Amino acid sequence: MFGEGGVIDLSLPEYYDLNTIGNAVVINRGHKGIVITQLTNNTFVAFECACPNDNDQRMLATDDWGYSILTCPICGAQYNSLDGTPITASISACMLYEYSTSIDSQMLYVW
């Protein structure tokens, strides 16, 4: 479970995938969920899983390749989960909402 105050204990089994560069997890927080990816050693990014085209109704679906592409099942917009940008030819010009992250030992903070 996502800890109090946006703290993730990376030693817990449900976050094991975040201990490998390039891997991601989706947590049940934020507006429609948050996708967190480890970009490089101890560098993490976190983005909202709500489609910017209509974030009250649309939750982005993940792909089968490590959550690198997030797709809105309603409008078809696609986003890169590594930097939050819309993918070329996507119908959206908006980026995903980015959360701040920091790490201290095995504790990842997301806000």
C-alpha positions in Angstrom: 0.0 0.0 0.0 1.1 3.5 -0.7 2.4 4.9 2.6 1.3 7.9 4.6 2.2 11.3 3.1 3.2 9.8 -0.2 6.0 7.5 1.0 6.8 4.3 -0.8 9.0 1.7 0.9 10.9 0.2 -2.0 11.8 -2.9 0.0 8.1 -4.0 0.0 7.2 -6.8 -2.5 4.6 -4.7 -4.3 7.2 -2.2 -5.2 10.0 -4.6 -6.2 9.7 -3.7 -9.9 10.8 -0.1 -9.0 14.2 -1.4 -8.0 15.2 -2.0 -11.6 15.9 0.8 -14.1 13.2 1.2 -16.7 10.5 -0.6 -14.7 7.3 1.0 -13.5 4.3 0.5 -11.2 0.9 2.0 -11.0 -0.4 2.9 -7.6 -3.9 3.7 -6.6 -3.4 7.4 -5.6 -3.7 10.8 -7.2 -6.8 11.5 -9.2 -6.9 8.3 -11.4 -3.7 6.6 -10.2 0.0 7.4 -10.5 2.5 5.7 -12.7 6.0 5.7 -11.2 9.1 4.7 -13.3 12.8 4.5 -12.3 14.6 6.3 -15.1 18.2 5.9 -13.9 19.8 4.7 -10.7 17.8 6.4 -7.9 16.0 8.8 -10.3 12.2 8.4 -10.4 9.4 10.1 -12.3 5.7 10.0 -11.4 2.8 11.0 -13.6 -1.0 11.2 -13.1 -3.0 8.4 -14.9 -5.9 10.8 -15.8 -6.2 11.8 -19.5 -5.7 15.5 -19.7 -8.4 15.7 -22.4 -11.1 15.0 -19.8 -9.4 14.0 -16.5 -12.7 13.6 -14.6 -13.8 10.7 -16.7 -10.8 9.1 -18.4 -8.2 6.8 -16.8 -5.3 5.9 -18.9 -4.6 2.2 -19.6 -1.1 0.9 -19.6 0.5 -1.2 -22.3 2.1 -4.6 -21.9 5.7 -3.3 -22.1 6.5 -1.9 -18.7 4.0 0.9 -18.7 6.1 2.9 -21.2 3.0 4.0 -23.1 -0.3 5.1 -21.5 -3.4 5.2 -23.7 -6.8 6.7 -23.1 -9.4 4.0 -23.9 -12.0 6.7 -24.8 -10.2 9.3 -27.0 -7.2 7.2 -28.0 -4.6 9.8 -26.8 -1.2 8.2 -26.0 1.5 9.4 -23.6 5.1 8.5 -22.8 5.3 7.5 -19.1 9.0 8.4 -19.0 8.5 12.1 -19.6 4.7 12.7 -19.7 4.7 14.0 -23.3 2.0 13.1 -25.8 3.2 10.6 -28.4 3.6 11.8 -31.9 0.2 11.9 -33.8 -1.6 11.7 -30.5 -4.8 13.8 -30.4 -3.6 15.6 -27.2 -1.2 18.5 -27.0 -1.2 18.4 -23.2 1.4 16.7 -21.1 0.5 14.4 -18.2 0.5 16.0 -14.7 3.9 15.3 -13.1 4.4 14.7 -9.4 7.6 15.5 -7.6 9.8 12.7 -6.3 12.8 12.2 -4.1 14.5 9.2 -2.6 16.2 8.6 0.8 17.7 5.1 1.1 14.7 2.7 0.4 12.0 5.4 0.9 10.6 7.1 -2.2 8.6 10.2 -1.6 5.9 11.3 -4.1 4.1 14.6 -3.9 
